[in-house]
Amino acid sequence: MLFAHPPRAFLAPSITQSAAVRGRSKVWPMIFEKHLGTMPQRIYADCCAQFAVTKAAVLRHPRDFYLACYDWLMLSDIPSA
């Protein structure tokens, strides 16, 4: 499993769950699949974009991976919630 958080997900009020799932399904092969494998059936996340990560975990992925994530979040119209 990608994220092992409590079984709850918070979505921005303006984005429906189905729109978020469609957005993840569209972007996963383009950005995440190469580094994280196939898309998990469930992704759990807490709200407010806060997370904890070790330096070793960050360094497991190349800089280009993080730049692609940033570009998706900042420049794309694909829902990110």
mmCIF file of the N, C-alpha and C atoms, coordinates in Angstrom:
data_MODEL
# 
_entry.id   MODEL 
# 
loop_
_atom_site.group_PDB 
_atom_site.id 
_atom_site.type_symbol 
_atom_site.label_atom_id 
_atom_site.label_alt_id 
_atom_site.label_comp_id 
_atom_site.label_asym_id 
_atom_site.label_entity_id 
_atom_site.label_seq_id 
_atom_site.pdbx_PDB_ins_code 
_atom_site.Cartn_x 
_atom_site.Cartn_y 
_atom_site.Cartn_z 
_atom_site.occupancy 
_atom_site.B_iso_or_equiv 
_atom_site.pdbx_formal_charge 
_atom_site.auth_seq_id 
_atom_site.auth_comp_id 
_atom_site.auth_asym_id 
_atom_site.auth_atom_id 
_atom_site.pdbx_PDB_model_num 
ATOM 1   N N  . MET A 1 1  ? 0.848   -1.173 0.000   1.00 0.00 ? 1  MET A N  1 
ATOM 2   C CA . MET A 1 1  ? 0.000   0.000  0.000   1.00 0.00 ? 1  MET A CA 1 
ATOM 3   C C  . MET A 1 1  ? 0.892   1.234  0.000   1.00 0.00 ? 1  MET A C  1 
ATOM 4   N N  . LEU A 1 2  ? 0.493   2.241  -0.730  1.00 0.00 ? 2  LEU A N  1 
ATOM 5   C CA . LEU A 1 2  ? 1.289   3.450  -0.860  1.00 0.00 ? 2  LEU A CA 1 
ATOM 6   C C  . LEU A 1 2  ? 1.330   4.244  0.439   1.00 0.00 ? 2  LEU A C  1 
ATOM 7   N N  . PHE A 1 3  ? 0.178   4.555  0.999   1.00 0.00 ? 3  PHE A N  1 
ATOM 8   C CA . PHE A 1 3  ? 0.118   5.316  2.234   1.00 0.00 ? 3  PHE A CA 1 
ATOM 9   C C  . PHE A 1 3  ? -0.623  4.492  3.280   1.00 0.00 ? 3  PHE A C  1 
ATOM 10  N N  . ALA A 1 4  ? -0.034  4.340  4.434   1.00 0.00 ? 4  ALA A N  1 
ATOM 11  C CA . ALA A 1 4  ? -0.677  3.557  5.495   1.00 0.00 ? 4  ALA A CA 1 
ATOM 12  C C  . ALA A 1 4  ? -1.193  4.497  6.574   1.00 0.00 ? 4  ALA A C  1 
ATOM 13  N N  . HIS A 1 5  ? -2.217  5.248  6.256   1.00 0.00 ? 5  HIS A N  1 
ATOM 14  C CA . HIS A 1 5  ? -2.843  6.161  7.200   1.00 0.00 ? 5  HIS A CA 1 
ATOM 15  C C  . HIS A 1 5  ? -4.182  5.583  7.625   1.00 0.00 ? 5  HIS A C  1 
ATOM 16  N N  . PRO A 1 6  ? -4.813  6.174  8.619   1.00 0.00 ? 6  PRO A N  1 
ATOM 17  C CA . PRO A 1 6  ? -6.155  5.717  8.993   1.00 0.00 ? 6  PRO A CA 1 
ATOM 18  C C  . PRO A 1 6  ? -7.083  5.763  7.777   1.00 0.00 ? 6  PRO A C  1 
ATOM 19  N N  . PRO A 1 7  ? -8.065  4.890  7.721   1.00 0.00 ? 7  PRO A N  1 
ATOM 20  C CA . PRO A 1 7  ? -8.939  4.812  6.541   1.00 0.00 ? 7  PRO A CA 1 
ATOM 21  C C  . PRO A 1 7  ? -9.879  5.995  6.422   1.00 0.00 ? 7  PRO A C  1 
ATOM 22  N N  . ARG A 1 8  ? -9.357  7.118  5.991   1.00 0.00 ? 8  ARG A N  1 
ATOM 23  C CA . ARG A 1 8  ? -10.175 8.294  5.738   1.00 0.00 ? 8  ARG A CA 1 
ATOM 24  C C  . ARG A 1 8  ? -9.477  9.130  4.682   1.00 0.00 ? 8  ARG A C  1 
ATOM 25  N N  . ALA A 1 9  ? -10.267 9.834  3.933   1.00 0.00 ? 9  ALA A N  1 
ATOM 26  C CA . ALA A 1 9  ? -9.700  10.708 2.905   1.00 0.00 ? 9  ALA A CA 1 
ATOM 27  C C  . ALA A 1 9  ? -10.444 12.034 2.958   1.00 0.00 ? 9  ALA A C  1 
ATOM 28  N N  . PHE A 1 10 ? -9.733  13.110 2.821   1.00 0.00 ? 10 PHE A N  1 
ATOM 29  C CA . PHE A 1 10 ? -10.338 14.433 2.839   1.00 0.00 ? 10 PHE A CA 1 
ATOM 30  C C  . PHE A 1 10 ? -10.229 15.006 1.434   1.00 0.00 ? 10 PHE A C  1 
ATOM 31  N N  . LEU A 1 11 ? -11.347 15.452 0.905   1.00 0.00 ? 11 LEU A N  1 
ATOM 32  C CA . LEU A 1 11 ? -11.367 16.036 -0.431  1.00 0.00 ? 11 LEU A CA 1 
ATOM 33  C C  . LEU A 1 11 ? -11.741 17.505 -0.314  1.00 0.00 ? 11 LEU A C  1 
ATOM 34  N N  . ALA A 1 12 ? -11.169 18.322 -1.158  1.00 0.00 ? 12 ALA A N  1 
ATOM 35  C CA . ALA A 1 12 ? -11.553 19.722 -1.197  1.00 0.00 ? 12 ALA A CA 1 
ATOM 36  C C  . ALA A 1 12 ? -13.041 19.799 -1.511  1.00 0.00 ? 12 ALA A C  1 
ATOM 37  N N  . PRO A 1 13 ? -13.781 20.696 -0.854  1.00 0.00 ? 13 PRO A N  1 
ATOM 38  C CA . PRO A 1 13 ? -15.232 20.748 -1.054  1.00 0.00 ? 13 PRO A CA 1 
ATOM 39  C C  . PRO A 1 13 ? -15.639 20.948 -2.509  1.00 0.00 ? 13 PRO A C  1 
ATOM 40  N N  . SER A 1 14 ? -14.811 21.612 -3.304  1.00 0.00 ? 14 SER A N  1 
ATOM 41  C CA . SER A 1 14 ? -15.180 21.894 -4.687  1.00 0.00 ? 14 SER A CA 1 
ATOM 42  C C  . SER A 1 14 ? -14.898 20.727 -5.634  1.00 0.00 ? 14 SER A C  1 
ATOM 43  N N  . ILE A 1 15 ? -14.267 19.681 -5.143  1.00 0.00 ? 15 ILE A N  1 
ATOM 44  C CA . ILE A 1 15 ? -13.923 18.543 -5.997  1.00 0.00 ? 15 ILE A CA 1 
ATOM 45  C C  . ILE A 1 15 ? -14.649 17.304 -5.487  1.00 0.00 ? 15 ILE A C  1 
ATOM 46  N N  . THR A 1 16 ? -15.441 16.687 -6.353  1.00 0.00 ? 16 THR A N  1 
ATOM 47  C CA . THR A 1 16 ? -16.154 15.490 -5.939  1.00 0.00 ? 16 THR A CA 1 
ATOM 48  C C  . THR A 1 16 ? -15.184 14.322 -5.891  1.00 0.00 ? 16 THR A C  1 
ATOM 49  N N  . GLN A 1 17 ? -15.558 13.304 -5.166  1.00 0.00 ? 17 GLN A N  1 
ATOM 50  C CA . GLN A 1 17 ? -14.694 12.126 -5.062  1.00 0.00 ? 17 GLN A CA 1 
ATOM 51  C C  . GLN A 1 17 ? -14.466 11.501 -6.426  1.00 0.00 ? 17 GLN A C  1 
ATOM 52  N N  . SER A 1 18 ? -15.503 11.407 -7.241  1.00 0.00 ? 18 SER A N  1 
ATOM 53  C CA . SER A 1 18 ? -15.323 10.781 -8.550  1.00 0.00 ? 18 SER A CA 1 
ATOM 54  C C  . SER A 1 18 ? -14.377 11.601 -9.429  1.00 0.00 ? 18 SER A C  1 
ATOM 55  N N  . ALA A 1 19 ? -14.417 12.926 -9.338  1.00 0.00 ? 19 ALA A N  1 
ATOM 56  C CA . ALA A 1 19 ? -13.493 13.768 -10.105 1.00 0.00 ? 19 ALA A CA 1 
ATOM 57  C C  . ALA A 1 19 ? -12.062 13.548 -9.633  1.00 0.00 ? 19 ALA A C  1 
ATOM 58  N N  . ALA A 1 20 ? -11.886 13.400 -8.340  1.00 0.00 ? 20 ALA A N  1 
ATOM 59  C CA . ALA A 1 20 ? -10.543 13.156 -7.798  1.00 0.00 ? 20 ALA A CA 1 
ATOM 60  C C  . ALA A 1 20 ? -10.015 11.806 -8.261  1.00 0.00 ? 20 ALA A C  1 
ATOM 61  N N  . VAL A 1 21 ? -10.860 10.788 -8.246  1.00 0.00 ? 21 VAL A N  1 
ATOM 62  C CA . VAL A 1 21 ? -10.442 9.454  -8.694  1.00 0.00 ? 21 VAL A CA 1 
ATOM 63  C C  . VAL A 1 21 ? -10.096 9.484  -10.176 1.00 0.00 ? 21 VAL A C  1 
ATOM 64  N N  . ARG A 1 22 ? -10.920 10.145 -10.979 1.00 0.00 ? 22 ARG A N  1 
ATOM 65  C CA . ARG A 1 22 ? -10.612 10.262 -12.416 1.00 0.00 ? 22 ARG A CA 1 
ATOM 66  C C  . ARG A 1 22 ? -9.299  10.997 -12.625 1.00 0.00 ? 22 ARG A C  1 
ATOM 67  N N  . GLY A 1 23 ? -9.054  12.040 -11.843 1.00 0.00 ? 23 GLY A N  1 
ATOM 68  C CA . GLY A 1 23 ? -7.803  12.780 -11.960 1.00 0.00 ? 23 GLY A CA 1 
ATOM 69  C C  . GLY A 1 23 ? -6.604  11.922 -11.620 1.00 0.00 ? 23 GLY A C  1 
ATOM 70  N N  . ARG A 1 24 ? -6.684  11.183 -10.526 1.00 0.00 ? 24 ARG A N  1 
ATOM 71  C CA . ARG A 1 24 ? -5.577  10.292 -10.144 1.00 0.00 ? 24 ARG A CA 1 
ATOM 72  C C  . ARG A 1 24 ? -5.375  9.211  -11.194 1.00 0.00 ? 24 ARG A C  1 
ATOM 73  N N  . SER A 1 25 ? -6.465  8.652  -11.699 1.00 0.00 ? 25 SER A N  1 
ATOM 74  C CA . SER A 1 25 ? -6.354  7.593  -12.700 1.00 0.00 ? 25 SER A CA 1 
ATOM 75  C C  . SER A 1 25 ? -5.676  8.100  -13.966 1.00 0.00 ? 25 SER A C  1 
ATOM 76  N N  . LYS A 1 26 ? -5.927  9.339  -14.318 1.00 0.00 ? 26 LYS A N  1 
ATOM 77  C CA . LYS A 1 26 ? -5.338  9.922  -15.524 1.00 0.00 ? 26 LYS A CA 1 
ATOM 78  C C  . LYS A 1 26 ? -3.858  10.241 -15.332 1.00 0.00 ? 26 LYS A C  1 
ATOM 79  N N  . VAL A 1 27 ? -3.509  10.769 -14.166 1.00 0.00 ? 27 VAL A N  1 
ATOM 80  C CA . VAL A 1 27 ? -2.142  11.239 -13.945 1.00 0.00 ? 27 VAL A CA 1 
ATOM 81  C C  . VAL A 1 27 ? -1.205  10.137 -13.441 1.00 0.00 ? 27 VAL A C  1 
ATOM 82  N N  . TRP A 1 28 ? -1.742  9.104  -12.816 1.00 0.00 ? 28 TRP A N  1 
ATOM 83  C CA . TRP A 1 28 ? -0.881  8.057  -12.238 1.00 0.00 ? 28 TRP A CA 1 
ATOM 84  C C  . TRP A 1 28 ? 0.101   7.479  -13.261 1.00 0.00 ? 28 TRP A C  1 
ATOM 85  N N  . PRO A 1 29 ? -0.365  7.015  -14.431 1.00 0.00 ? 29 PRO A N  1 
ATOM 86  C CA . PRO A 1 29 ? 0.589   6.438  -15.390 1.00 0.00 ? 29 PRO A CA 1 
ATOM 87  C C  . PRO A 1 29 ? 1.606   7.459  -15.896 1.00 0.00 ? 29 PRO A C  1 
ATOM 88  N N  . MET A 1 30 ? 1.221   8.718  -15.968 1.00 0.00 ? 30 MET A N  1 
ATOM 89  C CA . MET A 1 30 ? 2.106   9.755  -16.497 1.00 0.00 ? 30 MET A CA 1 
ATOM 90  C C  . MET A 1 30 ? 3.213   10.145 -15.518 1.00 0.00 ? 30 MET A C  1 
ATOM 91  N N  . ILE A 1 31 ? 2.923   10.131 -14.228 1.00 0.00 ? 31 ILE A N  1 
ATOM 92  C CA . ILE A 1 31 ? 3.875   10.651 -13.245 1.00 0.00 ? 31 ILE A CA 1 
ATOM 93  C C  . ILE A 1 31 ? 4.358   9.596  -12.256 1.00 0.00 ? 31 ILE A C  1 
ATOM 94  N N  . PHE A 1 32 ? 3.446   8.847  -11.673 1.00 0.00 ? 32 PHE A N  1 
ATOM 95  C CA . PHE A 1 32 ? 3.787   8.001  -10.530 1.00 0.00 ? 32 PHE A CA 1 
ATOM 96  C C  . PHE A 1 32 ? 4.181   6.568  -10.859 1.00 0.00 ? 32 PHE A C  1 
ATOM 97  N N  . GLU A 1 33 ? 3.615   6.005  -11.910 1.00 0.00 ? 33 GLU A N  1 
ATOM 98  C CA . GLU A 1 33 ? 3.774   4.571  -12.155 1.00 0.00 ? 33 GLU A CA 1 
ATOM 99  C C  . GLU A 1 33 ? 5.235   4.135  -12.297 1.00 0.00 ? 33 GLU A C  1 
ATOM 100 N N  . LYS A 1 34 ? 6.031   4.912  -12.970 1.00 0.00 ? 34 LYS A N  1 
ATOM 101 C CA . LYS A 1 34 ? 7.436   4.557  -13.182 1.00 0.00 ? 34 LYS A CA 1 
ATOM 102 C C  . LYS A 1 34 ? 8.180   4.379  -11.864 1.00 0.00 ? 34 LYS A C  1 
ATOM 103 N N  . HIS A 1 35 ? 7.857   5.184  -10.877 1.00 0.00 ? 35 HIS A N  1 
ATOM 104 C CA . HIS A 1 35 ? 8.584   5.174  -9.603  1.00 0.00 ? 35 HIS A CA 1 
ATOM 105 C C  . HIS A 1 35 ? 7.852   4.439  -8.482  1.00 0.00 ? 35 HIS A C  1 
ATOM 106 N N  . LEU A 1 36 ? 6.510   4.381  -8.566  1.00 0.00 ? 36 LEU A N  1 
ATOM 107 C CA . LEU A 1 36 ? 5.736   3.817  -7.462  1.00 0.00 ? 36 LEU A CA 1 
ATOM 108 C C  . LEU A 1 36 ? 4.963   2.559  -7.834  1.00 0.00 ? 36 LEU A C  1 
ATOM 109 N N  . GLY A 1 37 ? 5.012   2.152  -9.093  1.00 0.00 ? 37 GLY A N  1 
ATOM 110 C CA . GLY A 1 37 ? 4.288   0.959  -9.510  1.00 0.00 ? 37 GLY A CA 1 
ATOM 111 C C  . GLY A 1 37 ? 2.849   1.277  -9.877  1.00 0.00 ? 37 GLY A C  1 
ATOM 112 N N  . THR A 1 38 ? 2.064   0.225  -10.034 1.00 0.00 ? 38 THR A N  1 
ATOM 113 C CA . THR A 1 38 ? 0.666   0.426  -10.430 1.00 0.00 ? 38 THR A CA 1 
ATOM 114 C C  . THR A 1 38 ? -0.108  1.158  -9.339  1.00 0.00 ? 38 THR A C  1 
ATOM 115 N N  . MET A 1 39 ? -1.148  1.837  -9.756  1.00 0.00 ? 39 MET A N  1 
ATOM 116 C CA . MET A 1 39 ? -1.957  2.628  -8.828  1.00 0.00 ? 39 MET A CA 1 
ATOM 117 C C  . MET A 1 39 ? -2.680  1.723  -7.835  1.00 0.00 ? 39 MET A C  1 
ATOM 118 N N  . PRO A 1 40 ? -2.533  2.001  -6.536  1.00 0.00 ? 40 PRO A N  1 
ATOM 119 C CA . PRO A 1 40 ? -3.250  1.190  -5.544  1.00 0.00 ? 40 PRO A CA 1 
ATOM 120 C C  . PRO A 1 40 ? -4.757  1.438  -5.633  1.00 0.00 ? 40 PRO A C  1 
ATOM 121 N N  . GLN A 1 41 ? -5.528  0.475  -5.175  1.00 0.00 ? 41 GLN A N  1 
ATOM 122 C CA . GLN A 1 41 ? -6.985  0.636  -5.202  1.00 0.00 ? 41 GLN A CA 1 
ATOM 123 C C  . GLN A 1 41 ? -7.443  1.727  -4.252  1.00 0.00 ? 41 GLN A C  1 
ATOM 124 N N  . ARG A 1 42 ? -6.717  1.919  -3.164  1.00 0.00 ? 42 ARG A N  1 
ATOM 125 C CA . ARG A 1 42 ? -7.074  2.941  -2.182  1.00 0.00 ? 42 ARG A CA 1 
ATOM 126 C C  . ARG A 1 42 ? -5.849  3.780  -1.853  1.00 0.00 ? 42 ARG A C  1 
ATOM 127 N N  . ILE A 1 43 ? -6.078  5.070  -1.737  1.00 0.00 ? 43 ILE A N  1 
ATOM 128 C CA . ILE A 1 43 ? -5.029  5.988  -1.300  1.00 0.00 ? 43 ILE A CA 1 
ATOM 129 C C  . ILE A 1 43 ? -5.601  6.771  -0.129  1.00 0.00 ? 43 ILE A C  1 
ATOM 130 N N  . TYR A 1 44 ? -4.940  6.696  0.996   1.00 0.00 ? 44 TYR A N  1 
ATOM 131 C CA . TYR A 1 44 ? -5.387  7.396  2.192   1.00 0.00 ? 44 TYR A CA 1 
ATOM 132 C C  . TYR A 1 44 ? -4.509  8.616  2.414   1.00 0.00 ? 44 TYR A C  1 
ATOM 133 N N  . ALA A 1 45 ? -5.139  9.705  2.797   1.00 0.00 ? 45 ALA A N  1 
ATOM 134 C CA . ALA A 1 45 ? -4.384  10.926 3.035   1.00 0.00 ? 45 ALA A CA 1 
ATOM 135 C C  . ALA A 1 45 ? -5.094  11.785 4.057   1.00 0.00 ? 45 ALA A C  1 
ATOM 136 N N  . ASP A 1 46 ? -4.342  12.519 4.817   1.00 0.00 ? 46 ASP A N  1 
ATOM 137 C CA . ASP A 1 46 ? -4.892  13.522 5.725   1.00 0.00 ? 46 ASP A CA 1 
ATOM 138 C C  . ASP A 1 46 ? -4.929  14.847 4.994   1.00 0.00 ? 46 ASP A C  1 
ATOM 139 N N  . CYS A 1 47 ? -5.736  15.747 5.491   1.00 0.00 ? 47 CYS A N  1 
ATOM 140 C CA . CYS A 1 47 ? -5.881  17.032 4.809   1.00 0.00 ? 47 CYS A CA 1 
ATOM 141 C C  . CYS A 1 47 ? -4.675  17.950 5.017   1.00 0.00 ? 47 CYS A C  1 
ATOM 142 N N  . CYS A 1 48 ? -4.680  18.994 4.282   1.00 0.00 ? 48 CYS A N  1 
ATOM 143 C CA . CYS A 1 48 ? -3.798  20.153 4.478   1.00 0.00 ? 48 CYS A CA 1 
ATOM 144 C C  . CYS A 1 48 ? -2.370  19.976 3.993   1.00 0.00 ? 48 CYS A C  1 
ATOM 145 N N  . ALA A 1 49 ? -2.080  18.997 3.189   1.00 0.00 ? 49 ALA A N  1 
ATOM 146 C CA . ALA A 1 49 ? -0.772  18.824 2.543   1.00 0.00 ? 49 ALA A CA 1 
ATOM 147 C C  . ALA A 1 49 ? 0.387   18.744 3.520   1.00 0.00 ? 49 ALA A C  1 
ATOM 148 N N  . GLN A 1 50 ? 0.164   18.196 4.679   1.00 0.00 ? 50 GLN A N  1 
ATOM 149 C CA . GLN A 1 50 ? 1.243   18.007 5.639   1.00 0.00 ? 50 GLN A CA 1 
ATOM 150 C C  . GLN A 1 50 ? 1.664   16.550 5.633   1.00 0.00 ? 50 GLN A C  1 
ATOM 151 N N  . PHE A 1 51 ? 2.970   16.319 5.731   1.00 0.00 ? 51 PHE A N  1 
ATOM 152 C CA . PHE A 1 51 ? 3.452   14.954 5.753   1.00 0.00 ? 51 PHE A CA 1 
ATOM 153 C C  . PHE A 1 51 ? 4.827   14.920 6.395   1.00 0.00 ? 51 PHE A C  1 
ATOM 154 N N  . ALA A 1 52 ? 5.215   13.752 6.789   1.00 0.00 ? 52 ALA A N  1 
ATOM 155 C CA . ALA A 1 52 ? 6.556   13.536 7.340   1.00 0.00 ? 52 ALA A CA 1 
ATOM 156 C C  . ALA A 1 52 ? 7.252   12.512 6.468   1.00 0.00 ? 52 ALA A C  1 
ATOM 157 N N  . VAL A 1 53 ? 8.517   12.755 6.176   1.00 0.00 ? 53 VAL A N  1 
ATOM 158 C CA . VAL A 1 53 ? 9.259   11.858 5.309   1.00 0.00 ? 53 VAL A CA 1 
ATOM 159 C C  . VAL A 1 53 ? 10.736  11.915 5.695   1.00 0.00 ? 53 VAL A C  1 
ATOM 160 N N  . THR A 1 54 ? 11.399  10.811 5.548   1.00 0.00 ? 54 THR A N  1 
ATOM 161 C CA . THR A 1 54 ? 12.834  10.790 5.844   1.00 0.00 ? 54 THR A CA 1 
ATOM 162 C C  . THR A 1 54 ? 13.626  11.239 4.614   1.00 0.00 ? 54 THR A C  1 
ATOM 163 N N  . LYS A 1 55 ? 14.821  11.695 4.839   1.00 0.00 ? 55 LYS A N  1 
ATOM 164 C CA . LYS A 1 55 ? 15.702  12.087 3.740   1.00 0.00 ? 55 LYS A CA 1 
ATOM 165 C C  . LYS A 1 55 ? 15.942  10.898 2.806   1.00 0.00 ? 55 LYS A C  1 
ATOM 166 N N  . ALA A 1 56 ? 16.131  9.721  3.396   1.00 0.00 ? 56 ALA A N  1 
ATOM 167 C CA . ALA A 1 56 ? 16.377  8.521  2.590   1.00 0.00 ? 56 ALA A CA 1 
ATOM 168 C C  . ALA A 1 56 ? 15.203  8.239  1.655   1.00 0.00 ? 56 ALA A C  1 
ATOM 169 N N  . ALA A 1 57 ? 13.974  8.426  2.146   1.00 0.00 ? 57 ALA A N  1 
ATOM 170 C CA . ALA A 1 57 ? 12.799  8.190  1.307   1.00 0.00 ? 57 ALA A CA 1 
ATOM 171 C C  . ALA A 1 57 ? 12.738  9.188  0.156   1.00 0.00 ? 57 ALA A C  1 
ATOM 172 N N  . VAL A 1 58 ? 13.059  10.431 0.424   1.00 0.00 ? 58 VAL A N  1 
ATOM 173 C CA . VAL A 1 58 ? 13.057  11.453 -0.628  1.00 0.00 ? 58 VAL A CA 1 
ATOM 174 C C  . VAL A 1 58 ? 14.106  11.126 -1.686  1.00 0.00 ? 58 VAL A C  1 
ATOM 175 N N  . LEU A 1 59 ? 15.266  10.703 -1.261  1.00 0.00 ? 59 LEU A N  1 
ATOM 176 C CA . LEU A 1 59 ? 16.364  10.452 -2.191  1.00 0.00 ? 59 LEU A CA 1 
ATOM 177 C C  . LEU A 1 59 ? 16.192  9.178  -3.026  1.00 0.00 ? 59 LEU A C  1 
ATOM 178 N N  . ARG A 1 60 ? 15.173  8.371  -2.711  1.00 0.00 ? 60 ARG A N  1 
ATOM 179 C CA . ARG A 1 60 ? 14.907  7.165  -3.513  1.00 0.00 ? 60 ARG A CA 1 
ATOM 180 C C  . ARG A 1 60 ? 14.372  7.507  -4.902  1.00 0.00 ? 60 ARG A C  1 
ATOM 181 N N  . HIS A 1 61 ? 13.907  8.730  -5.081  1.00 0.00 ? 61 HIS A N  1 
ATOM 182 C CA . HIS A 1 61 ? 13.330  9.140  -6.360  1.00 0.00 ? 61 HIS A CA 1 
ATOM 183 C C  . HIS A 1 61 ? 14.156  10.285 -6.941  1.00 0.00 ? 61 HIS A C  1 
ATOM 184 N N  . PRO A 1 62 ? 14.276  10.328 -8.256  1.00 0.00 ? 62 PRO A N  1 
ATOM 185 C CA . PRO A 1 62 ? 15.074  11.384 -8.878  1.00 0.00 ? 62 PRO A CA 1 
ATOM 186 C C  . PRO A 1 62 ? 14.360  12.739 -8.817  1.00 0.00 ? 62 PRO A C  1 
ATOM 187 N N  . ARG A 1 63 ? 15.133  13.777 -8.963  1.00 0.00 ? 63 ARG A N  1 
ATOM 188 C CA . ARG A 1 63 ? 14.606  15.145 -8.934  1.00 0.00 ? 63 ARG A CA 1 
ATOM 189 C C  . ARG A 1 63 ? 13.495  15.330 -9.971  1.00 0.00 ? 63 ARG A C  1 
ATOM 190 N N  . ASP A 1 64 ? 13.635  14.717 -11.134 1.00 0.00 ? 64 ASP A N  1 
ATOM 191 C CA . ASP A 1 64 ? 12.623  14.837 -12.186 1.00 0.00 ? 64 ASP A CA 1 
ATOM 192 C C  . ASP A 1 64 ? 11.248  14.353 -11.731 1.00 0.00 ? 64 ASP A C  1 
ATOM 193 N N  . PHE A 1 65 ? 11.211  13.340 -10.873 1.00 0.00 ? 65 PHE A N  1 
ATOM 194 C CA . PHE A 1 65 ? 9.943   12.855 -10.335 1.00 0.00 ? 65 PHE A CA 1 
ATOM 195 C C  . PHE A 1 65 ? 9.247   13.962 -9.548  1.00 0.00 ? 65 PHE A C  1 
ATOM 196 N N  . TYR A 1 66 ? 9.981   14.637 -8.692  1.00 0.00 ? 66 TYR A N  1 
ATOM 197 C CA . TYR A 1 66 ? 9.399   15.700 -7.871  1.00 0.00 ? 66 TYR A CA 1 
ATOM 198 C C  . TYR A 1 66 ? 9.014   16.909 -8.721  1.00 0.00 ? 66 TYR A C  1 
ATOM 199 N N  . LEU A 1 67 ? 9.789   17.203 -9.750  1.00 0.00 ? 67 LEU A N  1 
ATOM 200 C CA . LEU A 1 67 ? 9.431   18.298 -10.651 1.00 0.00 ? 67 LEU A CA 1 
ATOM 201 C C  . LEU A 1 67 ? 8.148   17.982 -11.408 1.00 0.00 ? 67 LEU A C  1 
ATOM 202 N N  . ALA A 1 68 ? 7.969   16.737 -11.835 1.00 0.00 ? 68 ALA A N  1 
ATOM 203 C CA . ALA A 1 68 ? 6.741   16.334 -12.513 1.00 0.00 ? 68 ALA A CA 1 
ATOM 204 C C  . ALA A 1 68 ? 5.541   16.453 -11.574 1.00 0.00 ? 68 ALA A C  1 
ATOM 205 N N  . CYS A 1 69 ? 5.711   16.064 -10.322 1.00 0.00 ? 69 CYS A N  1 
ATOM 206 C CA . CYS A 1 69 ? 4.634   16.202 -9.329  1.00 0.00 ? 69 CYS A CA 1 
ATOM 207 C C  . CYS A 1 69 ? 4.280   17.674 -9.132  1.00 0.00 ? 69 CYS A C  1 
ATOM 208 N N  . TYR A 1 70 ? 5.292   18.501 -9.008  1.00 0.00 ? 70 TYR A N  1 
ATOM 209 C CA . TYR A 1 70 ? 5.072   19.938 -8.819  1.00 0.00 ? 70 TYR A CA 1 
ATOM 210 C C  . TYR A 1 70 ? 4.331   20.530 -10.015 1.00 0.00 ? 70 TYR A C  1 
ATOM 211 N N  . ASP A 1 71 ? 4.789   20.210 -11.212 1.00 0.00 ? 71 ASP A N  1 
ATOM 212 C CA . ASP A 1 71 ? 4.146   20.737 -12.408 1.00 0.00 ? 71 ASP A CA 1 
ATOM 213 C C  . ASP A 1 71 ? 2.688   20.310 -12.478 1.00 0.00 ? 71 ASP A C  1 
ATOM 214 N N  . TRP A 1 72 ? 2.407   19.056 -12.141 1.00 0.00 ? 72 TRP A N  1 
ATOM 215 C CA . TRP A 1 72 ? 1.022   18.580 -12.145 1.00 0.00 ? 72 TRP A CA 1 
ATOM 216 C C  . TRP A 1 72 ? 0.174   19.398 -11.169 1.00 0.00 ? 72 TRP A C  1 
ATOM 217 N N  . LEU A 1 73 ? 0.686   19.586 -9.967  1.00 0.00 ? 73 LEU A N  1 
ATOM 218 C CA . LEU A 1 73 ? -0.094  20.305 -8.953  1.00 0.00 ? 73 LEU A CA 1 
ATOM 219 C C  . LEU A 1 73 ? -0.264  21.785 -9.265  1.00 0.00 ? 73 LEU A C  1 
ATOM 220 N N  . MET A 1 74 ? 0.759   22.401 -9.837  1.00 0.00 ? 74 MET A N  1 
ATOM 221 C CA . MET A 1 74 ? 0.726   23.842 -10.041 1.00 0.00 ? 74 MET A CA 1 
ATOM 222 C C  . MET A 1 74 ? 0.200   24.263 -11.421 1.00 0.00 ? 74 MET A C  1 
ATOM 223 N N  . LEU A 1 75 ? 0.385   23.420 -12.424 1.00 0.00 ? 75 LEU A N  1 
ATOM 224 C CA . LEU A 1 75 ? 0.089   23.861 -13.791 1.00 0.00 ? 75 LEU A CA 1 
ATOM 225 C C  . LEU A 1 75 ? -1.051  23.128 -14.469 1.00 0.00 ? 75 LEU A C  1 
ATOM 226 N N  . SER A 1 76 ? -1.420  21.966 -13.962 1.00 0.00 ? 76 SER A N  1 
ATOM 227 C CA . SER A 1 76 ? -2.405  21.135 -14.638 1.00 0.00 ? 76 SER A CA 1 
ATOM 228 C C  . SER A 1 76 ? -3.819  21.456 -14.185 1.00 0.00 ? 76 SER A C  1 
ATOM 229 N N  . ASP A 1 77 ? -4.785  21.197 -15.051 1.00 0.00 ? 77 ASP A N  1 
ATOM 230 C CA . ASP A 1 77 ? -6.180  21.319 -14.661 1.00 0.00 ? 77 ASP A CA 1 
ATOM 231 C C  . ASP A 1 77 ? -6.757  19.973 -14.224 1.00 0.00 ? 77 ASP A C  1 
ATOM 232 N N  . ILE A 1 78 ? -5.902  18.945 -14.132 1.00 0.00 ? 78 ILE A N  1 
ATOM 233 C CA . ILE A 1 78 ? -6.330  17.638 -13.644 1.00 0.00 ? 78 ILE A CA 1 
ATOM 234 C C  . ILE A 1 78 ? -6.494  17.721 -12.128 1.00 0.00 ? 78 ILE A C  1 
ATOM 235 N N  . PRO A 1 79 ? -7.656  17.333 -11.574 1.00 0.00 ? 79 PRO A N  1 
ATOM 236 C CA . PRO A 1 79 ? -7.867  17.421 -10.121 1.00 0.00 ? 79 PRO A CA 1 
ATOM 237 C C  . PRO A 1 79 ? -6.790  16.671 -9.345  1.00 0.00 ? 79 PRO A C  1 
ATOM 238 N N  . SER A 1 80 ? -6.346  17.271 -8.244  1.00 0.00 ? 80 SER A N  1 
ATOM 239 C CA . SER A 1 80 ? -5.280  16.670 -7.442  1.00 0.00 ? 80 SER A CA 1 
ATOM 240 C C  . SER A 1 80 ? -5.771  16.152 -6.104  1.00 0.00 ? 80 SER A C  1 
ATOM 241 N N  . ALA A 1 81 ? -6.999  16.407 -5.742  1.00 0.00 ? 81 ALA A N  1 
ATOM 242 C CA . ALA A 1 81 ? -7.499  15.981 -4.433  1.00 0.00 ? 81 ALA A CA 1 
ATOM 243 C C  . ALA A 1 81 ? -7.754  14.503 -4.416  1.00 0.00 ? 81 ALA A C  1 
# 
